[in-house]
Amino acid sequence: MSVVVAAPSESAEPPATSPARRGSAAWRPHAAVAVAALSLATYVTSGLWFDPGGRSLTENLGDQAFFEWLLGYGVYTLGHGADPFYTWMLNAPLGVNLAANTSVTVYTTLFAPLTFLAGPPVSFATILTLNLAGSAFAWYLFLRRFLVRQTVAAALGGLFCGFAPGFISHANGHLNWTAGWIAPVVLWWVLRLREPGRWLLHGVILGLLVAVGFSIAPEGLFFTALASGVFLLVWSLAPATRAEARAAAPRVLAALAVTAVQAGLLLAYPLYMHFGGPRTFTGTGFNQFHYAEDVAAYFEYPNRSVAGWLGLGSKLASNPTEETSFFGVPLMILVVVAVVTLWRRAAPGRRATLAAISTVGVVFLVLSWGPHLRIFKDETTINLPYAALRHLPLFDSALPTRFALVVAAVIGILLALIADRLLSEPLPRFRARAAWVTGLAVALVPLIPLPVLTRTRAPEPAFIADGIWRDYVSDNGVMTALPVATTDTPDGQRWQAYTMARAGKQFRIPGGYFLGPGGPDGTGRIGAEGRTTDWLFFQAAFYGTVVPIDDFDRRRAREDLAYWKVEAVFLPDEITGSHTTLFRSAVETTARDLLGEPQHVGGVLLWRVRPGVDPVTLEPQGQ
């Protein structure tokens, strides 16, 4: 995520922008940065583009399958008039509250035509690529407009913000967290709230942007609002900018009131569903103590970088998708030196801005450490501020490690500021300029990203691709792949996503990867509450465990299938696990023992479930 900044005090600083250039020449640097950002984003996601349908993200196929499912559901929503914030397609028969999940509704709607024509995997790769490129370009425009004079400086800061280690890490499956463009776009209009005579229009526009941001990345929007509050408090209290803040306060507050009304009207239903709708929950299904940043991680290097390629990567992240800091020792030192250098030469108004930016960085640095201080994976008993915040609304649903994404944005801003100074103001000695250039190279070259890792995944079986399944399941009937869909066994959710994207008759599935109620003390949990039968198939697939099956197991399976209202069960020739190779043969053995002999249809083994008949009894009753 990112952080808000304010324009330098107009009474104390020269304008941050140079005189406007006319004609096509004014757009040439913008076009160059846009091409550079898009090229780098395509390079990072290139593994998916080689074969979007046949390749998946190595580190996080579960989240990729979930977002592909959402994209397919977007087509289903438009075609069937379904509720975008609650679905009955997953977790039969209970359904899933999508408003309490990351539903990326704007994306699923805007990209529905592409999803329908090319399929969810293509839309997923497209959005992921545009997220990374758009984030870098939006930050470039923001920095160029409000903080720096030099295009190169703005480009440096923008590219760092868009491709910082944390955002490359989140490119492993997260369409919400890679949408870093939301912050600078929202902040652009926050800064415009103080313009005289346009508070109503700007308040309406900001309200629209808040609604869009909430629909894509609500947690990120919360981070932006929190960072904005910290920044504005520090900036407004600074002696050099206090009068300016006091003069602008009435316009800003009036515009924010309009923003609140506008956003409230647009978000009334999703907010109700999120906080009070059916199958909502408090907290999160993830452990906040586990997903907290290690202090030492800030001085390590990310694995998907030049430094990682050279063997300098780290294992301090909670998982490969959460390498949210990992800036390396040189960059951390450079940032401190940059702040001191900028402070010494800044006018009072600029110092207020610099102090506010730095304060945001420090606050979010500490928040990212979570409830307890941890150094090199050793968790201490030292309580940190997050220990007092973790039970508060919104904080209870956040993962502390992700607060480091705000620190990344602060670093990007500071890089732009110091580069702007180097390019705009003469230094006393050539050696000083050379030292800065060398320092920037040493700090940033090791962080140049590498493409996210990808691997092959199970191909879509003809049973699904050719619509053969329609002959065995009623419209909106329930069918499941084996093993039942979870975050670790996502194929069944993918197959459903593909059928929804093609419109027409649909089927529902039990289970799936989502967040729902059922965790300890009323908090959320990941996925559906388990039943005996889906556990039998999961342990067969994930661990290769085949347990002896008797009539008790078959009767329990009959009860579970009846609870889900399953009409058919199928096992493709290949199955894919999110984090490990699955044991298909163990699944088939378990299914044959539990359900009897299958049919061979469209490249799958198929078991029809007829109430009172299936699962079959292979032994006489009473034995």
C-alpha positions as CSV (number, residue, x, y, z in Angstrom):
1,M,0.0,0.0,0.0
2,S,1.0,3.6,0.1
3,V,1.2,6.8,1.9
4,V,-0.3,10.2,1.5
5,V,1.8,13.3,1.0
6,A,1.0,16.9,0.7
7,A,2.3,19.4,-1.7
8,P,5.0,21.6,-0.3
9,S,3.8,24.7,1.4
10,E,3.1,27.2,-1.4
11,S,4.1,30.1,0.8
12,A,7.5,28.7,1.6
13,E,8.5,26.7,-1.4
14,P,8.8,27.2,-5.2
15,P,6.2,25.2,-7.1
16,A,7.2,21.5,-7.5
17,T,6.3,21.5,-11.2
18,S,8.1,23.3,-13.9
19,P,6.2,25.5,-16.4
20,A,3.9,23.5,-18.6
21,R,5.1,22.3,-21.9
22,R,2.9,22.5,-24.9
23,G,2.2,20.0,-27.7
24,S,3.2,16.5,-28.1
25,A,6.6,17.1,-26.4
26,A,4.8,17.3,-23.0
27,W,3.5,13.7,-23.4
28,R,6.8,12.1,-24.6
29,P,8.3,11.6,-21.1
30,H,4.9,10.3,-19.8
31,A,4.7,7.9,-22.7
32,A,8.3,6.7,-22.1
33,V,7.6,6.0,-18.5
34,A,4.4,4.2,-19.3
35,V,6.2,2.0,-21.8
36,A,8.9,1.2,-19.4
37,A,6.4,0.3,-16.6
38,L,4.4,-1.9,-18.9
39,S,7.5,-3.6,-20.3
40,L,8.8,-4.3,-16.8
41,A,5.4,-5.6,-15.6
42,T,5.1,-7.9,-18.7
43,Y,8.6,-9.2,-17.9
44,V,7.6,-9.9,-14.2
45,T,4.5,-11.8,-15.3
46,S,6.0,-13.4,-18.4
47,G,5.7,-16.9,-17.1
48,L,1.9,-16.7,-17.1
49,W,1.8,-15.1,-20.6
50,F,3.6,-18.1,-22.2
51,D,0.5,-20.2,-21.5
52,P,-2.2,-18.5,-19.3
53,G,-4.4,-21.5,-19.2
54,G,-1.7,-24.1,-18.7
55,R,0.6,-22.4,-16.3
56,S,0.1,-21.2,-12.7
57,L,1.9,-19.3,-10.0
58,T,4.3,-21.6,-8.3
59,E,4.0,-20.0,-4.9
60,N,0.3,-19.3,-4.6
61,L,-2.0,-21.2,-6.9
62,G,-4.8,-21.1,-4.3
63,D,-5.2,-17.3,-4.5
64,Q,-4.8,-17.4,-8.2
65,A,-7.7,-19.9,-8.4
66,F,-9.8,-17.8,-6.1
67,F,-9.3,-14.6,-8.2
68,E,-9.9,-16.6,-11.4
69,W,-13.1,-17.8,-9.8
70,L,-14.2,-14.2,-9.0
71,L,-13.6,-13.3,-12.7
72,G,-15.7,-16.2,-13.8
73,Y,-18.4,-15.2,-11.3
74,G,-18.3,-11.7,-12.7
75,V,-19.6,-13.1,-16.1
76,Y,-22.1,-15.2,-14.2
77,T,-23.3,-12.1,-12.2
78,L,-23.9,-10.0,-15.3
79,G,-25.6,-12.9,-17.2
80,H,-27.9,-14.1,-14.3
81,G,-28.4,-10.9,-12.3
82,A,-26.8,-12.6,-9.3
83,D,-25.7,-10.8,-6.1
84,P,-22.1,-9.7,-6.5
85,F,-21.6,-9.7,-2.7
86,Y,-23.1,-13.1,-1.8
87,T,-22.9,-16.3,-3.8
88,W,-24.5,-19.7,-3.6
89,M,-22.1,-21.2,-6.1
90,L,-19.5,-22.0,-3.5
91,N,-19.7,-23.8,-0.2
92,A,-23.0,-25.5,-1.0
93,P,-25.5,-25.4,0.6
94,L,-24.6,-22.4,2.7
95,G,-23.0,-20.1,0.3
96,V,-20.3,-17.4,0.8
97,N,-20.4,-13.8,1.8
98,L,-18.2,-12.2,-0.9
99,A,-18.3,-8.8,0.7
100,A,-16.4,-10.2,3.6
101,N,-13.8,-11.5,1.2
102,T,-11.7,-9.6,-1.4
103,S,-14.3,-9.6,-4.2
104,V,-12.6,-7.1,-6.6
105,T,-16.0,-6.3,-8.0
106,V,-14.9,-3.5,-10.2
107,Y,-12.4,-5.7,-11.9
108,T,-14.8,-8.6,-12.3
109,T,-17.3,-6.3,-14.0
110,L,-15.0,-4.3,-16.2
111,F,-13.1,-7.3,-17.4
112,A,-16.2,-9.5,-17.9
113,P,-16.1,-9.2,-21.7
114,L,-12.4,-10.3,-21.8
115,T,-13.2,-13.1,-19.4
116,F,-16.1,-14.3,-21.5
117,L,-14.0,-14.2,-24.7
118,A,-10.6,-15.5,-23.5
119,G,-11.3,-17.1,-20.1
120,P,-10.4,-16.3,-16.5
121,P,-6.7,-17.1,-16.7
122,V,-6.2,-14.4,-19.5
123,S,-8.1,-11.8,-17.5
124,F,-6.1,-12.7,-14.4
125,A,-2.7,-12.3,-16.2
126,T,-4.0,-9.0,-17.8
127,I,-5.1,-7.4,-14.5
128,L,-2.0,-8.5,-12.7
129,T,0.2,-7.0,-15.4
130,L,-1.8,-3.7,-15.6
131,N,-1.8,-3.5,-11.8
132,L,2.0,-3.4,-11.6
133,A,2.4,-1.1,-14.6
134,G,-0.4,1.2,-13.5
135,S,0.9,1.5,-10.0
136,A,4.4,2.6,-11.2
137,F,2.9,5.0,-13.7
138,A,0.3,6.5,-11.3
139,W,3.0,7.1,-8.7
140,Y,5.2,8.7,-11.4
141,L,2.4,11.1,-12.3
142,F,1.7,11.9,-8.7
143,L,5.3,12.6,-7.8
144,R,5.8,14.7,-10.9
145,R,2.7,16.7,-10.2
146,F,3.2,17.4,-6.5
147,L,6.7,16.8,-5.2
148,V,9.5,16.8,-7.8
149,R,10.6,18.9,-10.8
150,Q,12.6,16.3,-12.7
151,T,10.9,13.6,-14.8
152,V,13.8,11.2,-14.1
153,A,13.4,11.6,-10.4
154,A,9.6,11.0,-10.6
155,A,10.2,8.0,-12.8
156,L,12.7,6.5,-10.3
157,G,10.3,7.0,-7.4
158,G,7.3,5.7,-9.4
159,L,9.1,2.6,-10.7
160,F,10.3,1.8,-7.2
161,C,6.8,2.2,-5.7
162,G,5.3,0.0,-8.4
163,F,7.9,-2.7,-8.4
164,A,9.1,-2.7,-4.8
165,P,9.9,-6.1,-3.3
166,G,6.6,-6.3,-1.5
167,F,4.6,-5.7,-4.6
168,I,6.6,-8.3,-6.6
169,S,6.0,-10.7,-3.8
170,H,2.2,-10.0,-3.9
171,A,2.3,-10.5,-7.6
172,N,2.1,-14.2,-6.6
173,G,-1.6,-14.2,-6.8
174,H,-3.0,-11.0,-5.2
175,L,-5.0,-8.8,-7.6
176,N,-5.9,-6.7,-4.6
177,W,-2.5,-5.9,-3.2
178,T,-0.8,-5.3,-6.6
179,A,-3.4,-2.6,-7.3
180,G,-1.0,0.0,-5.9
181,W,-2.3,2.6,-8.3
182,I,-5.3,3.2,-6.1
183,A,-3.3,5.1,-3.5
184,P,-1.7,7.8,-5.7
185,V,-5.0,8.3,-7.6
186,V,-6.9,8.7,-4.3
187,L,-4.2,11.0,-2.9
188,W,-4.2,13.1,-6.0
189,W,-7.8,14.1,-5.3
190,V,-7.2,14.4,-1.6
191,L,-4.7,17.1,-2.3
192,R,-7.1,18.8,-4.6
193,L,-9.7,19.2,-1.9
194,R,-8.1,22.4,-0.7
195,E,-8.5,24.1,-4.0
196,P,-11.0,27.1,-3.6
197,G,-14.4,26.9,-5.2
198,R,-14.4,23.2,-6.2
199,W,-14.9,21.4,-2.9
200,L,-18.3,19.9,-4.0
201,L,-17.0,18.5,-7.3
202,H,-13.8,17.2,-5.7
203,G,-15.7,15.6,-2.8
204,V,-17.9,13.8,-5.3
205,I,-15.0,12.5,-7.3
206,L,-13.1,11.4,-4.2
207,G,-16.2,9.6,-3.0
208,L,-16.3,7.7,-6.3
209,L,-12.6,6.8,-6.0
210,V,-13.1,5.6,-2.4
211,A,-15.9,3.3,-3.6
212,V,-13.7,1.9,-6.4
213,G,-10.8,1.4,-4.0
214,F,-13.0,-0.4,-1.5
215,S,-14.3,-2.8,-4.1
216,I,-10.8,-3.7,-5.1
217,A,-8.6,-3.5,-2.0
218,P,-10.4,-2.5,1.2
219,E,-7.5,-3.3,3.4
220,G,-5.2,-1.2,1.2
221,L,-7.7,1.6,1.3
222,F,-7.7,1.4,5.1
223,F,-3.9,1.7,5.1
224,T,-4.1,4.8,2.8
225,A,-6.6,6.5,5.1
226,L,-4.6,5.7,8.2
227,A,-1.4,7.0,6.6
228,S,-3.2,10.1,5.4
229,G,-4.4,10.8,9.0
230,V,-0.8,10.4,10.4
231,F,0.6,12.6,7.7
232,L,-2.0,15.4,7.9
233,L,-1.7,15.5,11.7
234,V,2.1,16.0,11.6
235,W,2.0,18.4,8.6
236,S,-0.8,20.5,10.0
237,L,0.9,21.0,13.4
238,A,4.3,22.1,11.9
239,P,4.8,25.8,12.5
240,A,5.7,26.5,8.9
241,T,2.4,25.0,7.5
242,R,0.0,25.5,10.4
243,A,-1.5,28.7,9.0
244,E,-1.9,27.1,5.6
245,A,-3.6,24.0,7.1
246,R,-5.9,26.2,9.2
247,A,-7.0,28.2,6.1
248,A,-7.7,25.1,4.0
249,A,-9.5,23.2,6.8
250,P,-13.0,24.5,6.1
251,R,-12.9,23.6,2.4
252,V,-11.2,20.2,3.1
253,L,-13.7,19.2,5.8
254,A,-16.7,20.2,3.6
255,A,-15.3,18.2,0.7
256,L,-14.7,15.2,3.0
257,A,-18.3,15.4,4.2
258,V,-19.4,15.2,0.5
259,T,-16.9,12.3,0.0
260,A,-18.4,10.4,3.0
261,V,-22.0,10.9,1.7
262,Q,-21.0,9.9,-1.9
263,A,-19.0,6.8,-0.8
264,G,-21.7,5.9,1.8
265,L,-24.4,5.9,-0.8
266,L,-22.4,3.7,-3.2
267,L,-21.1,1.4,-0.5
268,A,-24.2,1.1,1.7
269,Y,-25.1,-2.4,0.6
270,P,-21.6,-3.9,0.4
271,L,-20.8,-2.3,3.8
272,Y,-23.9,-3.9,5.3
273,M,-23.0,-7.2,3.8
274,H,-19.4,-6.9,5.0
275,F,-20.2,-6.1,8.6
276,G,-23.8,-7.4,9.2
277,G,-24.7,-9.7,6.3
278,P,-25.2,-13.5,6.4
279,R,-22.1,-15.6,7.1
280,T,-20.0,-12.6,8.0
281,F,-17.4,-12.8,10.7
282,T,-14.9,-10.7,12.8
283,G,-11.2,-10.8,12.6
284,T,-9.4,-12.9,10.0
285,G,-8.7,-16.5,9.2
286,F,-5.0,-15.8,9.4
287,N,-2.7,-15.6,12.4
288,Q,-1.6,-12.0,13.1
289,F,1.4,-13.2,15.1
290,H,2.6,-15.3,12.3
291,Y,2.0,-12.7,9.6
292,A,4.2,-10.0,11.2
293,E,7.4,-8.6,9.8
294,D,10.7,-9.7,11.3
295,V,12.9,-6.7,12.1
296,A,15.8,-8.2,10.3
297,A,13.7,-8.7,7.2
298,Y,14.1,-5.0,6.4
299,F,17.9,-5.6,5.9
300,E,17.6,-8.8,3.9
301,Y,17.0,-9.2,0.1
302,P,13.9,-10.6,-1.6
303,N,14.2,-14.0,-3.4
304,R,12.8,-12.8,-6.7
305,S,15.4,-10.2,-7.3
306,V,18.9,-9.9,-8.7
307,A,20.3,-10.3,-5.2
308,G,18.1,-13.4,-4.7
309,W,19.4,-14.8,-8.0
310,L,22.9,-14.3,-6.7
311,G,22.1,-16.4,-3.6
312,L,21.4,-13.5,-1.2
313,G,17.7,-14.2,-0.8
314,S,16.1,-14.5,2.7
315,K,13.8,-17.0,4.4
316,L,12.5,-14.6,7.0
317,A,9.1,-14.0,5.3
318,S,6.0,-15.8,6.6
319,N,5.6,-17.2,3.1
320,P,6.9,-16.2,-0.4
321,T,3.9,-14.0,-1.0
322,E,4.6,-11.8,2.0
323,E,8.1,-10.6,1.4
324,T,6.8,-7.1,2.1
325,S,10.0,-5.3,3.2
326,F,13.4,-6.9,2.2
327,F,15.0,-3.7,1.1
328,G,18.6,-4.6,1.9
329,V,21.2,-2.9,4.1
330,P,22.4,-0.4,1.4
331,L,18.9,1.0,0.8
332,M,18.1,1.3,4.4
333,I,21.3,3.3,5.0
334,L,20.7,5.4,1.9
335,V,17.2,6.3,3.1
336,V,18.5,7.6,6.4
337,V,21.2,9.6,4.7
338,A,18.7,11.0,2.2
339,V,16.4,12.2,5.0
340,V,19.3,14.0,6.8
341,T,20.6,15.5,3.5
342,L,17.1,16.7,2.4
343,W,16.4,18.1,5.9
344,R,19.6,20.2,6.0
345,R,18.9,22.0,2.8
346,A,15.1,22.2,3.0
347,A,13.1,25.4,3.5
348,P,10.6,25.3,6.5
349,G,7.6,24.3,4.4
350,R,9.5,21.5,2.8
351,R,10.7,20.3,6.1
352,A,7.1,20.0,7.3
353,T,6.4,17.8,4.4
354,L,9.6,15.7,4.9
355,A,8.8,15.3,8.6
356,A,5.3,14.1,7.9
357,I,6.5,11.6,5.3
358,S,9.2,10.3,7.6
359,T,6.8,10.0,10.5
360,V,4.4,7.9,8.4
361,G,7.3,5.6,7.5
362,V,8.3,5.1,11.1
363,V,4.8,4.5,12.3
364,F,4.1,1.9,9.6
365,L,7.5,0.4,10.2
366,V,6.6,-0.3,13.8
367,L,3.1,-1.5,13.0
368,S,4.5,-4.0,10.5
369,W,6.4,-5.7,13.3
370,G,3.1,-6.9,14.7
371,P,2.1,-7.6,18.4
372,H,5.6,-8.8,19.5
373,L,9.1,-7.9,18.4
374,R,10.7,-10.7,16.4
375,I,14.4,-10.7,15.2
376,F,15.7,-13.5,13.0
377,K,12.6,-15.5,13.6
378,D,13.0,-15.4,17.4
379,E,9.9,-13.9,18.9
380,T,10.5,-11.9,22.0
381,T,8.1,-11.1,24.8
382,I,8.4,-7.3,24.1
383,N,4.9,-6.0,23.3
384,L,4.6,-3.5,20.5
385,P,1.8,-1.0,19.7
386,Y,0.0,-3.5,17.5
387,A,-0.7,-5.6,20.6
388,A,-3.1,-2.9,21.8
389,L,-4.6,-2.3,18.3
390,R,-5.1,-5.9,17.1
391,H,-8.6,-6.3,18.6
392,L,-9.9,-3.0,17.3
393,P,-12.2,-2.9,14.2
394,L,-10.3,-3.0,10.9
395,F,-7.0,-3.6,12.7
396,D,-8.4,-7.0,13.7
397,S,-8.8,-7.9,10.0
398,A,-5.4,-6.7,8.9
399,L,-2.1,-8.6,8.6
400,P,0.7,-6.6,10.2
401,T,3.4,-7.6,7.7
402,R,1.5,-5.7,5.0
403,F,1.9,-2.4,6.7
404,A,5.5,-2.6,5.3
405,L,4.0,-1.8,1.9
406,V,3.4,1.7,3.1
407,V,7.1,1.9,4.1
408,A,7.9,0.9,0.5
409,A,6.0,3.9,-0.8
410,V,7.7,6.2,1.7
411,I,11.1,5.0,0.4
412,G,10.0,5.5,-3.2
413,I,9.0,9.1,-2.3
414,L,12.3,9.8,-0.6
415,L,14.2,8.3,-3.6
416,A,12.4,10.7,-5.9
417,L,13.1,13.7,-3.6
418,I,16.8,13.0,-3.3
419,A,17.1,12.3,-7.1
420,D,15.3,15.5,-7.8
421,R,17.8,17.4,-5.6
422,L,20.8,15.7,-7.4
423,L,19.4,16.7,-10.8
424,S,18.2,20.2,-9.8
425,E,20.8,21.6,-7.5
426,P,24.6,21.8,-8.1
427,L,26.6,19.9,-5.5
428,P,29.9,21.3,-4.2
429,R,32.1,18.6,-5.5
430,F,32.0,16.0,-8.3
431,R,32.9,13.4,-5.8
432,A,29.7,14.1,-3.8
433,R,27.5,13.6,-6.9
434,A,29.4,10.4,-7.9
435,A,29.0,9.1,-4.3
436,W,25.2,9.5,-4.5
437,V,25.0,7.9,-7.9
438,T,27.1,5.0,-6.7
439,G,25.0,4.7,-3.5
440,L,21.7,4.6,-5.6
441,A,23.1,1.9,-7.8
442,V,24.4,-0.2,-5.0
443,A,21.1,0.1,-3.2
444,L,18.7,-0.4,-6.1
445,V,20.4,-2.7,-8.6
446,P,20.2,-5.8,-6.3
447,L,16.4,-5.1,-6.0
448,I,15.7,-5.3,-9.7
449,P,12.9,-7.9,-9.9
450,L,12.9,-11.2,-11.6
451,P,9.8,-12.8,-13.1
452,V,7.5,-14.6,-10.7
453,L,7.9,-18.3,-10.7
454,T,5.3,-20.4,-12.6
455,R,4.7,-24.1,-13.3
456,T,2.3,-26.2,-15.3
457,R,-1.1,-27.1,-13.8
458,A,-3.6,-29.7,-14.6
459,P,-5.3,-29.1,-18.0
460,E,-9.0,-28.5,-18.1
461,P,-10.7,-32.0,-18.8
462,A,-12.9,-32.4,-21.8
463,F,-15.7,-33.3,-19.3
464,I,-15.7,-29.6,-18.3
465,A,-14.4,-27.9,-21.5
466,D,-16.8,-29.6,-23.8
467,G,-19.8,-29.3,-21.5
468,I,-20.3,-33.0,-21.1
469,W,-21.0,-32.4,-17.4
470,R,-24.4,-30.9,-18.3
471,D,-25.7,-34.4,-19.1
472,Y,-25.1,-35.5,-15.5
473,V,-26.1,-32.5,-13.3
474,S,-29.3,-30.4,-13.2
475,D,-29.2,-26.7,-13.7
476,N,-27.6,-25.2,-10.6
477,G,-27.2,-28.7,-9.2
478,V,-24.2,-29.5,-7.1
479,M,-21.1,-31.3,-8.4
480,T,-17.7,-31.7,-7.0
481,A,-14.2,-32.6,-8.4
482,L,-12.0,-34.8,-6.3
483,P,-10.5,-33.8,-4.0
484,V,-13.1,-31.3,-2.8
485,A,-11.9,-27.7,-3.5
486,T,-9.8,-26.0,-0.9
487,T,-6.9,-23.5,-1.0
488,D,-4.5,-26.5,-1.3
489,T,-6.6,-28.4,-3.8
490,P,-8.0,-25.7,-6.1
491,D,-8.9,-27.5,-9.3
492,G,-12.6,-27.9,-8.6
493,Q,-12.9,-24.2,-8.1
494,R,-11.0,-23.5,-11.3
495,W,-13.3,-25.8,-13.3
496,Q,-16.4,-24.0,-12.0
497,A,-14.8,-20.6,-12.8
498,Y,-14.3,-21.7,-16.4
499,T,-17.9,-22.9,-16.8
500,M,-19.3,-19.6,-15.3
501,A,-17.2,-17.6,-17.7
502,R,-18.8,-19.4,-20.6
503,A,-22.4,-18.6,-19.4
504,G,-25.3,-20.9,-19.8
505,K,-26.1,-23.8,-17.4
506,Q,-24.1,-23.8,-14.2
507,F,-23.3,-26.1,-11.3
508,R,-22.5,-25.4,-7.7
509,I,-19.7,-26.9,-5.6
510,P,-19.2,-27.7,-1.9
511,G,-16.2,-26.3,-0.2
512,G,-13.9,-23.9,-2.0
513,Y,-11.3,-21.3,-1.0
514,F,-12.8,-18.3,0.8
515,L,-13.0,-16.7,4.2
516,G,-16.0,-17.5,6.3
517,P,-17.2,-17.9,9.9
518,G,-16.3,-20.8,12.0
519,G,-12.9,-19.8,13.5
520,P,-12.1,-19.6,17.2
521,D,-14.1,-17.1,19.3
522,G,-16.3,-16.2,16.4
523,T,-13.5,-15.1,14.1
524,G,-13.1,-16.2,10.5
525,R,-11.6,-19.3,9.1
526,I,-10.2,-20.3,5.7
527,G,-12.7,-22.4,3.7
528,A,-15.7,-24.5,4.8
529,E,-15.9,-26.4,8.0
530,G,-14.7,-29.9,7.2
531,R,-16.8,-33.0,7.1
532,T,-15.6,-36.6,7.2
533,T,-15.8,-37.3,3.5
534,D,-13.9,-34.3,2.2
535,W,-11.2,-35.0,4.8
536,L,-10.9,-38.6,3.5
537,F,-10.2,-37.3,0.0
538,F,-8.0,-34.4,1.2
539,Q,-5.6,-36.7,3.2
540,A,-5.5,-39.1,0.3
541,A,-4.6,-36.2,-2.1
542,F,-2.3,-34.2,0.1
543,Y,-0.6,-36.9,2.1
544,G,-1.1,-40.0,0.0
545,T,-3.0,-41.7,2.9
546,V,-5.4,-44.5,2.0
547,V,-7.5,-45.6,5.0
548,P,-9.5,-48.8,5.1
549,I,-13.1,-48.1,4.1
550,D,-16.1,-49.8,5.7
551,D,-19.9,-49.4,5.6
552,F,-19.8,-46.8,8.4
553,D,-17.6,-44.6,6.1
554,R,-20.0,-45.3,3.2
555,R,-23.0,-44.3,5.3
556,R,-21.2,-41.2,6.5
557,A,-20.3,-40.4,2.9
558,R,-24.0,-40.8,1.9
559,E,-25.0,-38.3,4.6
560,D,-22.3,-35.8,3.6
561,L,-23.2,-36.0,-0.1
562,A,-26.9,-35.5,0.8
563,Y,-26.0,-32.5,3.0
564,W,-24.1,-30.9,0.0
565,K,-26.9,-32.1,-2.4
566,V,-24.2,-33.5,-4.7
567,E,-25.4,-35.1,-7.9
568,A,-22.1,-36.2,-9.4
569,V,-18.5,-36.6,-8.4
570,F,-15.5,-36.7,-10.8
571,L,-11.8,-37.2,-10.8
572,P,-9.7,-35.9,-13.8
573,D,-6.7,-37.7,-15.1
574,E,-4.4,-35.0,-13.6
575,I,-4.9,-32.9,-10.4
576,T,-2.9,-29.9,-9.1
577,G,-2.0,-28.9,-5.6
578,S,-1.2,-25.4,-4.6
579,H,2.0,-26.2,-2.7
580,T,2.8,-29.8,-3.4
581,T,2.3,-32.7,-5.9
582,L,-1.0,-34.4,-5.2
583,F,-1.4,-38.2,-4.9
584,R,-4.0,-38.9,-7.6
585,S,-3.8,-42.7,-7.2
586,A,-4.6,-42.5,-3.5
587,V,-7.7,-40.4,-4.3
588,E,-8.9,-42.9,-6.9
589,T,-8.4,-45.8,-4.6
590,T,-10.3,-44.0,-1.9
591,A,-13.1,-43.0,-4.3
592,R,-13.5,-46.6,-5.6
593,D,-13.6,-48.0,-2.1
594,L,-16.1,-45.4,-1.0
595,L,-18.3,-44.9,-4.1
596,G,-17.9,-48.0,-6.2
597,E,-16.8,-48.3,-9.8
598,P,-16.9,-45.1,-11.9
599,Q,-17.8,-44.3,-15.4
600,H,-15.1,-43.1,-17.9
601,V,-16.5,-39.9,-19.4
602,G,-14.7,-37.0,-21.1
603,G,-11.3,-37.7,-19.6
604,V,-12.6,-38.1,-16.0
605,L,-13.8,-40.9,-13.7
606,L,-17.4,-40.1,-12.9
607,W,-19.6,-41.3,-10.0
608,R,-23.2,-40.4,-10.2
609,V,-24.9,-39.9,-6.9
610,R,-28.5,-41.0,-6.7
611,P,-30.2,-40.6,-3.3
612,G,-30.9,-44.0,-1.7
613,V,-28.6,-45.8,-4.2
614,D,-25.1,-44.2,-4.0
615,P,-22.7,-44.5,-2.4
616,V,-23.0,-48.3,-3.0
617,T,-22.6,-50.8,-0.3
618,L,-19.8,-53.1,-1.1
619,E,-20.3,-55.4,1.9
620,P,-23.5,-56.9,3.3
621,Q,-25.0,-54.8,6.1
622,G,-24.2,-56.0,9.6
623,Q,-20.7,-57.3,8.9
